[in-house]
Amino acid sequence: MRFSYWEKDRLLGQQDIIVIGAGLTGLTAALQLKKRAPQQHILVLERGALPRGASTRNAGFTCIGAPGELLADIEQQGAAKTFALVQRRYEGLQRLRSLLDDDALGYCATGGTEVFWPEAQAHLRSCVEALPWLNDELRSLGKVPVYTCGKASVGLALAPTAIHNAYEGLLHPGKMMQALLKRAELMGIKILFGAPVAALEGGLRPNVILKEGETLSAERVLVSTNGFARQLLPELDIRPVRNQVLLTAPLSKQALKTGYHLEQGYFYFRPVGQRVLLGGGRNEGGAAEETDQLGLTKPVQSRLEQLLSEVVLPGQEVAIEQRWSGILGVGPEKRPILKECQPGIWAAVRLGGMGIALGTALGQEAANQLQG
Ligand SMILES: Cc1cc2nc3c(=O)[nH]c(=O)nc-3n(C[C@H](O)[C@H](O)[C@H](O)COP(=O)(O)OP(=O)(O)OC[C@H]3O[C@@H](n4cnc5c(N)ncnc54)[C@H](O)[C@@H]3O)c2cc1C
């Protein structure tokens, strides 16, 4: 398809910067670009009728890391990198909360809880023993210690001891994205939905080739397609992973007060009003979950249902109202990628399972680099 003269003249116009992907990272980058240079024309291209990655499909935990996960990360990538990443997540959350206020985010400082299986006593013990060290290393986050030992809430058939995180909360991803889209519109950022990009060509004025065949160009291009990034930039060390969730019908009594992490965050559950959202299980889905295709599978959904009925809401008959999935971008290191991949073409991707905490900061840093 070819654009008409009228479309080119008014609906598209000349672009200074094209951002690909209207998730949290892409939209915060676009906002920051416009804030730094209001005269610049910014175009965001999104393949879906709505953003179709993770930002509108996630669980809304504003997580910075639970001890079980941090200890595993320390073993894999060392203490310094792990603590720096926690600090970065925490600062990222503050940036998100100052960009959009807590009401707009549907943010609630509930704290967070890591729970353990009864048979994971040794793991629980090593986490509990590490708390003074973890709290000391993370003391710059605030006066209150990050982690404290407590009880797993009544009704959960898990080890009775749990670890609470005072710096975590829950938000409403739909509200967050709605507020970002509204802000972008108010600032005059153009967003085209249903505009999948098929290929890129780096250069003095890089080209963005749409799936429909038309080519757009700009001074700079930012790829913020996260789990889908290798479709456009195959050289990036990132792979897509699917995460599935389910949501119950409203319960007569809400048992959950905070967000919960289980098995180093591979499972998570939280209250959503009177409902419970439960997700994860990608470690059990095997190779089938290493995909950039949205979809649901029986093994993962059955495991989530089992967890719901045996652990989260034992003995309760609960209807499942909705199920969906989203795509994460992960890699060998738990660190986002921000770099110029081809002349004029930058990537800001690989946010892992904690993109809410990292997305705003990464988007803003990407914008600063692009204009820097
Ligand atoms: C089920 C689930 C639960 C999660 N829970 C949490 C949580 O509780 N807390 C947390 O911090 N993180 C969570 N995450 C991770 C978090 O949602 C992501 O890290 C974050 O949203 C990534 O934001 P992004 O903008 O970088 O990427 P995305 O939101 O994935 O945005 C990328 C966008 O690019 C678009 N796109 C892709 N290819 C193209 C193309 N060729 N042309 C045009 N557009 C394209 C996609 O449609 C998408 O809208 C979860 C993820 C999932 C899937």
The ligand as an SDF file (V2000), in Angstrom:
LIG
                    3D

 53 58  0  0  0  0  0  0  0  0999 V2000
    2.0010  -11.7490   32.0820 C   0  0  0  0  0  0  0  0  0  0  0  0
    3.0750  -10.7790   32.4670 C   0  0  0  0  0  0  0  0  0  0  0  0
    3.1830  -10.3710   33.7810 C   0  0  0  0  0  0  0  0  0  0  0  0
    4.1440   -9.4280   34.1380 C   0  0  0  0  0  0  0  0  0  0  0  0
    4.1260   -8.9360   35.4080 N   0  0  0  0  0  0  0  0  0  0  0  0
    4.9580   -7.9450   35.7490 C   0  0  0  0  0  0  0  0  0  0  0  0
    4.8650   -7.3440   37.0170 C   0  0  0  0  0  0  0  0  0  0  0  0
    4.0080   -7.6920   37.8130 O   0  0  0  0  0  0  0  0  0  0  0  0
    5.7650   -6.3710   37.3240 N   0  0  0  0  0  0  0  0  0  0  0  0
    6.7070   -5.9500   36.4420 C   0  0  0  0  0  0  0  0  0  0  0  0
    7.5050   -5.0800   36.7740 O   0  0  0  0  0  0  0  0  0  0  0  0
    6.7960   -6.4820   35.2070 N   0  0  0  0  0  0  0  0  0  0  0  0
    5.9300   -7.4560   34.8350 C   0  0  0  0  0  0  0  0  0  0  0  0
    6.0020   -7.9820   33.5860 N   0  0  0  0  0  0  0  0  0  0  0  0
    7.0200   -7.4490   32.6640 C   0  0  0  0  0  0  0  0  0  0  0  0
    6.6490   -6.0580   32.1470 C   0  0  0  0  0  0  0  0  0  0  0  0
    5.2940   -6.0130   31.7940 O   0  0  0  0  0  0  0  0  0  0  0  0
    7.5310   -5.7110   30.9460 C   0  0  0  0  0  0  0  0  0  0  0  0
    8.8810   -5.8200   31.3150 O   0  0  0  0  0  0  0  0  0  0  0  0
    7.2950   -4.2860   30.4480 C   0  0  0  0  0  0  0  0  0  0  0  0
    5.9270   -4.0430   30.2470 O   0  0  0  0  0  0  0  0  0  0  0  0
    8.0550   -4.0870   29.1470 C   0  0  0  0  0  0  0  0  0  0  0  0
    7.6620   -2.8580   28.5970 O   0  0  0  0  0  0  0  0  0  0  0  0
    8.1630   -2.4590   27.1470 P   0  0  0  0  0  0  0  0  0  0  0  0
    7.5000   -1.1880   26.8070 O   0  0  0  0  0  0  0  0  0  0  0  0
    9.6480   -2.4830   27.1120 O   0  0  0  0  0  0  0  0  0  0  0  0
    7.6740   -3.6450   26.2190 O   0  0  0  0  0  0  0  0  0  0  0  0
    6.1970   -4.0250   25.7370 P   0  0  0  0  0  0  0  0  0  0  0  0
    5.1740   -3.5720   26.6900 O   0  0  0  0  0  0  0  0  0  0  0  0
    6.2270   -5.4530   25.3780 O   0  0  0  0  0  0  0  0  0  0  0  0
    6.0160   -3.1300   24.4530 O   0  0  0  0  0  0  0  0  0  0  0  0
    6.5620   -3.4710   23.2120 C   0  0  0  0  0  0  0  0  0  0  0  0
    5.5460   -3.0440   22.1530 C   0  0  0  0  0  0  0  0  0  0  0  0
    6.1400   -3.1710   20.8690 O   0  0  0  0  0  0  0  0  0  0  0  0
    5.1160   -3.5640   19.9740 C   0  0  0  0  0  0  0  0  0  0  0  0
    5.7510   -4.1610   18.7900 N   0  0  0  0  0  0  0  0  0  0  0  0
    6.4330   -5.3280   18.7350 C   0  0  0  0  0  0  0  0  0  0  0  0
    6.9110   -5.5370   17.5020 N   0  0  0  0  0  0  0  0  0  0  0  0
    6.5380   -4.4700   16.7650 C   0  0  0  0  0  0  0  0  0  0  0  0
    6.7240   -4.1060   15.3970 C   0  0  0  0  0  0  0  0  0  0  0  0
    7.4320   -4.8830   14.5580 N   0  0  0  0  0  0  0  0  0  0  0  0
    6.1890   -2.9510   14.9550 N   0  0  0  0  0  0  0  0  0  0  0  0
    5.4830   -2.1270   15.7940 C   0  0  0  0  0  0  0  0  0  0  0  0
    5.2720   -2.4500   17.0930 N   0  0  0  0  0  0  0  0  0  0  0  0
    5.7960   -3.5950   17.5760 C   0  0  0  0  0  0  0  0  0  0  0  0
    4.3070   -4.5590   20.7820 C   0  0  0  0  0  0  0  0  0  0  0  0
    3.0120   -4.7580   20.2290 O   0  0  0  0  0  0  0  0  0  0  0  0
    4.2910   -3.9000   22.1570 C   0  0  0  0  0  0  0  0  0  0  0  0
    3.1550   -3.0890   22.3480 O   0  0  0  0  0  0  0  0  0  0  0  0
    5.0620   -8.9350   33.1850 C   0  0  0  0  0  0  0  0  0  0  0  0
    4.9900   -9.3810   31.8660 C   0  0  0  0  0  0  0  0  0  0  0  0
    4.0000  -10.2800   31.5010 C   0  0  0  0  0  0  0  0  0  0  0  0
    3.9390  -10.7330   30.0810 C   0  0  0  0  0  0  0  0  0  0  0  0
  1  2  1  0
  2  3  1  0
  2 52  2  0
  3  4  2  0
  4  5  1  0
  4 50  1  0
  5  6  2  0
  6  7  1  0
  6 13  1  0
  7  8  2  0
  7  9  1  0
  9 10  1  0
 10 11  2  0
 10 12  1  0
 12 13  2  0
 13 14  1  0
 14 15  1  0
 14 50  1  0
 15 16  1  0
 16 17  1  0
 16 18  1  0
 18 19  1  0
 18 20  1  0
 20 21  1  0
 20 22  1  0
 22 23  1  0
 23 24  1  0
 24 25  2  0
 24 26  1  0
 24 27  1  0
 27 28  1  0
 28 29  2  0
 28 30  1  0
 28 31  1  0
 31 32  1  0
 32 33  1  0
 33 34  1  0
 33 48  1  0
 34 35  1  0
 35 36  1  0
 35 46  1  0
 36 37  1  0
 36 45  1  0
 37 38  2  0
 38 39  1  0
 39 40  1  0
 39 45  2  0
 40 41  1  0
 40 42  2  0
 42 43  1  0
 43 44  2  0
 44 45  1  0
 46 47  1  0
 46 48  1  0
 48 49  1  0
 50 51  2  0
 51 52  1  0
 52 53  1  0
M  END
$$$$
